[in-house]
Amino acid sequence: MTPTLIDPTSLAFLMSESRAMPTHVASLQLFEKPPGASRDYARQVYERFIGVEDINPLFLKRPVRSWRTAGQWMWEPDAQFDIEHHVRHSALPKPGRVRELLELCSRLHGTPLSRDRPLWEAHVIEGLRDGRFAVYVKLHHALVDGISASRLLMNTLSTDPTDREIVPMWAARPPRERSTGRNETNDVSSELLRAARGLATDAAGMPGALVRTLTRGVRDETSAVSMHAPKTIFNTTITGSRRFAAQSWPLARLVAISKASGTTVNDVVLAMCGGAVRGYLEDLGELPDASLVAMVPIGLNAKDSQSASSEGGNAVGTVMARLATDVADPAERLARIHAGMQDGKRALSEMTPNQIVAMSAVGMTPAMLLPLLGLQGVVRPPFNLIISNVPGARETHYLGGAKLVGTYPLSVPMQGMALNITCASYAGSMEFGLTGCRRSVPHLQWLLRHLDDELGNLERVAGVA
């Protein structure tokens, strides 16, 4: 693998990283051992993980910048790759509750990845008193976006409970054979020509897209730019310490609400989060009069591809969604969120993927500049928190016969944005992962109770309770 230039979006995640703001994403996967498995099954999984000889090139590359790269940040393969540095075996202290597991993940998630090595780690964790074991995997956001990371993880699992093969995500796999009968050189040339034409069209449309995006932001409409977020306790200087909380709810409950109310499941997720944040801030006496605004990432390739790129990278846009935390009625909150998201989707439909990325960068610029200027918590934030909904697998998956019973995402709190809520659908459940700054977001676990309460409130007003 030869050195390659780091794309601008990935480079932004590298450059914005600090000890107080590590920019990696992670997943906590919880497994039940196969029937008849020995007590050292987790150790066997670990040994299979480190026994991989051929490594996927994505998991060999590390960021470098020197005179050899003319001062440019590049990806280059790690010539001294050490699998045992990246894959580790841990055990929980007694009494081995889920609480101890989440505490361990909180500590692991607060530790930045070393740039001297490829930017990923995997931890096989045993010691849960109910016999289950866990796998915690973290990857730098410069390496892959959250949707790609989720797909990479799920692609290593099987839907067959009798399949005993264990192929971790960092294992190289032979490329699919292609037999198109076409001239590959001509294909590449045609693809480059189409790409060049597309970039020219995108560039010509950028001024109009920028004007429309800024106009919508000024009018307080849903777009990639927000100018009306209130100041909250989330919008302050954060530390590198993390607290993580997680819980699952049946996806059928959210689907029933969406069908009864004529909204989408993602609208219901945002309404749950809006109501939960409202209740949480009320408990603390910190609820502002104006509605909170959430930055909602959108994977631009989500509909076009069901598999993650082996080369990594980021293809993400954003919209700024008003959470209607200024209203007490759950039905009205859901209706407002649905109307706003529909409006935002119409605005995105007028832009190409490259234009969406560019406009999203415009919307994110204040969030990057305020910490650099030391103004977080002093002036109005561009948004208040981050909420992501990552599509996941519908079928139950297995790791060498071990049943995956839960998969919980951990993401990136930002300077001035101390709370990140990410959820992923899996096998009939919606799995929520809440990641917050340990000092800036007190009693993070309270949000789980409020999420549960708000789901019940939405069922009641939708008539499906």
Summary of the structure (lengths in Angstrom):
residues: 465
radius of gyration: 22.3
end to end distance: 55.8
largest distance: 67.7
contacts: 1516
relative contact order: 0.17
helix: 37%
strand: 23%
